[in-house]
Amino acid sequence: MAKNKKKKKNIFQKFWAFRRKLWCQRIIPNLITNGARIFFYRYIGFKHIGKHVFIGMKCYLDDLEPKMLFVEDNVSISYGVYFACHGKGQDHQPITIKKGAYIGARSTIISPVPGGIEIGENAIVGAGSLVNRSIPSGETWAGNPARKIK
């Protein structure tokens, strides 16, 4: 009996993962209004999205571990930004974006290091950057990989 219950739970988890992936990759990024995008991201499991946050269209939030992405208040994430909390053969690591940070269009934020990465308060990430380590508060970083420019 316990084996059958475990099997049902596993099927439910797979269904939920599929549903979250569908919503996260195909539906939410194409919604026209920011309020709708934020609402549905929270609905499918991204519970750590603060107030007055802008998440642009065509962004990819890591749907395998929605609890690993922390976005504080007054953050702006421009269009087409990609977040990955894991990679092949890696454990899942958190990504934290502190208050007032700005992430430019088409940037990629990956968390390859144990303990995750953090983008500090009022930090700026230039468009098209690859961020693979923490960025201190108030600094501007850009490039591939991202380096301090200001």
Sine and cosine of phi, psi and omega as CSV:
sin_phi,cos_phi,sin_psi,cos_psi,sin_omega,cos_omega
0.00,0.00,-0.66,0.75,0.00,-1.00
-0.91,0.42,-0.58,0.81,0.01,-1.00
-0.90,0.43,-0.65,0.76,0.03,-1.00
-0.91,0.42,-0.62,0.78,0.02,-1.00
-0.91,0.41,-0.66,0.75,0.02,-1.00
-0.90,0.43,-0.64,0.77,0.01,-1.00
-0.89,0.45,-0.68,0.73,0.04,-1.00
-0.89,0.46,-0.65,0.76,0.01,-1.00
-0.90,0.43,-0.66,0.75,0.01,-1.00
-0.89,0.45,-0.66,0.75,0.04,-1.00
-0.90,0.45,-0.67,0.75,0.03,-1.00
-0.89,0.45,-0.67,0.74,0.02,-1.00
-0.89,0.46,-0.67,0.74,0.03,-1.00
-0.91,0.43,-0.66,0.75,0.03,-1.00
-0.89,0.46,-0.71,0.71,-0.01,-1.00
-0.90,0.43,-0.66,0.75,0.03,-1.00
-0.88,0.47,-0.68,0.73,0.04,-1.00
-0.89,0.46,-0.71,0.70,0.00,-1.00
-0.89,0.46,-0.69,0.73,0.01,-1.00
-0.90,0.44,-0.67,0.75,0.02,-1.00
-0.89,0.46,-0.69,0.72,0.03,-1.00
-0.85,0.52,-0.77,0.64,-0.01,-1.00
-0.91,0.42,-0.68,0.73,-0.11,-0.99
-0.95,0.31,-0.54,0.84,-0.07,-1.00
-0.98,-0.19,-0.48,0.88,-0.12,-0.99
-0.94,-0.35,-0.57,0.82,-0.14,-0.99
-0.99,-0.17,-0.86,0.51,-0.11,-0.99
-0.86,0.51,-0.73,0.69,-0.04,-1.00
-0.87,0.50,-0.30,0.95,-0.03,-1.00
-0.98,-0.18,0.00,1.00,0.05,-1.00
-0.93,0.37,0.63,-0.78,-0.13,-0.99
-0.97,0.26,-0.61,0.79,-0.07,-1.00
-0.99,-0.15,0.62,-0.78,0.02,-1.00
-0.88,0.47,-0.65,0.76,-0.01,-1.00
-0.85,0.52,-0.65,0.76,0.03,-1.00
-0.92,0.39,-0.67,0.74,0.02,-1.00
-0.87,0.50,-0.73,0.68,-0.01,-1.00
-0.88,0.47,-0.72,0.70,-0.01,-1.00
-0.83,0.56,-0.76,0.65,-0.06,-1.00
-0.96,0.28,-0.54,0.84,0.12,-0.99
-0.87,0.50,-0.70,0.71,0.03,-1.00
-0.90,0.44,-0.65,0.76,-0.02,-1.00
-0.87,0.49,-0.63,0.78,-0.04,-1.00
-1.00,0.05,0.04,1.00,0.14,-0.99
0.77,-0.63,-0.12,0.99,0.04,-1.00
-0.99,0.11,0.99,0.16,-0.13,-0.99
-0.99,0.17,-0.25,0.97,-0.11,-0.99
-0.98,-0.21,0.74,0.67,0.09,-1.00
-0.95,-0.31,0.85,-0.52,-0.10,-1.00
-0.97,0.25,-0.19,-0.98,-0.01,-1.00
-1.00,0.05,0.48,-0.88,0.06,-1.00
0.84,0.54,0.68,0.73,0.03,-1.00
-0.99,-0.16,0.66,-0.76,0.12,-0.99
-0.92,-0.38,0.82,-0.57,0.12,-0.99
-0.86,-0.51,0.92,-0.40,-0.07,-1.00
-0.92,0.38,0.21,-0.98,0.03,-1.00
-0.92,0.39,0.38,-0.93,0.08,-1.00
0.91,0.42,0.35,0.94,0.09,-1.00
-0.99,0.13,0.48,-0.88,0.08,-1.00
-0.89,-0.46,0.90,-0.43,0.11,-0.99
-0.98,-0.19,0.70,-0.71,-0.09,-1.00
-0.86,0.51,0.97,-0.26,-0.10,-0.99
-0.98,0.19,-0.18,0.98,0.04,-1.00
-0.96,0.28,-0.55,0.84,-0.02,-1.00
-0.70,-0.71,0.95,0.31,-0.04,-1.00
-0.90,0.44,-0.40,0.92,0.00,-1.00
-0.97,0.23,-0.09,1.00,-0.01,-1.00
-1.00,-0.07,-0.04,1.00,0.02,-1.00
-0.96,-0.29,0.85,-0.53,-0.02,-1.00
-0.87,-0.48,0.90,-0.43,0.01,-1.00
-0.87,-0.49,0.90,-0.43,-0.03,-1.00
-0.99,0.13,-0.08,-1.00,-0.07,-1.00
-0.91,0.41,0.46,-0.89,0.13,-0.99
0.86,0.52,0.55,0.83,0.03,-1.00
-1.00,-0.08,0.62,-0.78,0.10,-1.00
-0.89,-0.46,0.85,-0.52,0.04,-1.00
-0.90,-0.43,0.92,-0.39,-0.09,-1.00
-0.95,0.30,-0.13,-0.99,-0.14,-0.99
-0.95,0.30,0.64,-0.77,0.14,-0.99
0.95,0.31,0.39,0.92,0.01,-1.00
-0.98,0.18,0.64,-0.77,-0.08,-1.00
-0.90,-0.43,0.80,-0.60,0.03,-1.00
-0.90,-0.43,0.77,-0.64,0.06,-1.00
-0.74,-0.67,0.86,-0.51,0.01,-1.00
-1.00,-0.05,0.11,0.99,-0.03,-1.00
-0.34,-0.94,0.20,-0.98,0.10,-1.00
-0.55,-0.84,0.00,-1.00,-0.03,-1.00
-0.88,0.47,0.81,-0.58,0.01,-1.00
0.96,0.29,0.24,0.97,-0.01,-1.00
-0.93,-0.36,0.47,-0.88,0.19,-0.98
-0.96,0.28,0.31,-0.95,0.06,-1.00
-0.98,0.21,0.76,-0.65,-0.04,-1.00
-0.83,-0.56,0.57,-0.82,-0.06,-1.00
-0.96,0.26,0.45,-0.89,0.16,-0.99
-0.86,-0.51,0.82,-0.57,-0.01,-1.00
-0.87,-0.49,0.78,-0.62,0.05,-1.00
-0.90,-0.44,0.91,-0.41,-0.10,-0.99
-0.98,0.20,0.18,-0.98,-0.08,-1.00
-0.80,0.60,0.69,-0.73,0.13,-0.99
0.97,0.25,0.10,0.99,-0.01,-1.00
-0.96,0.29,0.43,-0.90,0.05,-1.00
-0.79,-0.62,0.74,-0.67,0.04,-1.00
-0.87,-0.49,0.86,-0.52,-0.06,-1.00
-0.95,0.31,0.30,-0.95,-0.07,-1.00
-0.84,0.54,0.58,-0.82,0.08,-1.00
0.86,0.51,0.42,0.91,0.09,-1.00
-0.99,0.16,0.38,-0.92,0.06,-1.00
-0.84,-0.54,0.81,-0.58,0.00,-1.00
-0.91,-0.42,0.92,-0.39,0.01,-1.00
-0.86,-0.51,0.48,-0.88,-0.07,-1.00
-0.87,-0.49,0.98,0.18,-0.07,-1.00
-1.00,0.04,-0.18,0.98,-0.13,-0.99
-0.99,-0.17,0.57,-0.82,0.07,-1.00
-0.85,0.53,0.70,-0.71,-0.05,-1.00
1.00,-0.04,-0.18,0.98,0.06,-1.00
0.99,0.15,-0.11,-0.99,0.04,-1.00
-0.83,-0.56,0.32,-0.95,-0.02,-1.00
-0.68,-0.73,0.73,-0.68,0.14,-0.99
-0.98,-0.21,0.91,-0.42,-0.17,-0.99
-0.92,0.40,0.15,-0.99,0.01,-1.00
-0.86,0.51,0.71,-0.71,0.05,-1.00
0.83,0.55,0.37,0.93,0.08,-1.00
-0.98,0.22,0.44,-0.90,0.01,-1.00
-0.83,-0.55,0.75,-0.66,0.09,-1.00
-0.93,-0.37,0.85,-0.52,-0.03,-1.00
-0.92,0.39,0.40,-0.92,-0.01,-1.00
-0.86,0.50,0.64,-0.77,0.06,-1.00
0.96,0.27,0.26,0.96,-0.06,-1.00
-0.99,0.10,0.44,-0.90,0.14,-0.99
-0.94,-0.35,0.94,-0.35,-0.01,-1.00
-0.98,-0.20,0.90,-0.44,0.00,-1.00
-0.79,-0.61,0.27,0.96,0.11,-0.99
-0.44,-0.90,0.22,-0.98,-0.08,-1.00
-0.92,0.39,0.53,-0.85,0.04,-1.00
-0.90,-0.44,0.82,-0.57,-0.01,-1.00
-0.92,0.39,0.33,-0.94,0.00,-1.00
-0.87,0.49,0.63,-0.78,0.12,-0.99
0.96,0.27,0.07,1.00,-0.03,-1.00
-0.99,-0.16,0.38,-0.92,0.07,-1.00
-0.93,-0.38,0.81,-0.59,0.00,-1.00
-0.81,-0.58,0.54,-0.84,0.05,-1.00
-0.39,-0.92,0.30,-0.95,0.08,-1.00
0.94,-0.35,-0.04,-1.00,-0.02,-1.00
-0.71,-0.71,0.99,-0.17,-0.05,1.00
-0.96,0.29,0.34,-0.94,-0.06,-1.00
-0.90,0.44,0.68,-0.73,0.06,-1.00
-0.73,-0.68,0.39,-0.92,0.02,-1.00
-0.92,0.39,0.75,-0.66,0.04,-1.00
-0.87,-0.49,-0.20,0.98,-0.05,-1.00
-0.46,-0.89,0.00,0.00,0.00,0.00
